[in-house]
Amino acid sequence: MRIIWSQHALDRLDHIENFYERTNPAYGKRIVADIFLFVGEMLPTNPRMGHKMEPLYLDVLREIHYDNYRIIYILAGDHIKIHEVRHFRELRGDFPDFLF
């Protein structure tokens, strides 16, 4: 399956990298690169590896974890759309618009 990153998810990755810019820029760059690599290697061959997200538990809305980050994605036919990337300390983001 092909991976598509939403603009929101890409913006979140920029935010993560920028957050570490002052204190540990090498870590910021590495964690973002590692997230891209993890998603690209794992999800195309194992699209249902993530658990269904509560409270909805829809089969298409799933979440995987990498390091201290939650990666929320949507199974959409022939592709996987990465919707959100958040640190565990952050509150959960909004659900995708198409669900409501």
Buried (B, 14 or more C-beta within 10 A) or exposed (E): BEBBBBEBBEEBBEBBBEBBEEEEEEEBBEBBEEBBEBBEEBBEEEBEEBEEBEEEEEEBBBBBEBEEBBBBBBBEEEEBBBBBBBBEEEEEBEBBEEEE
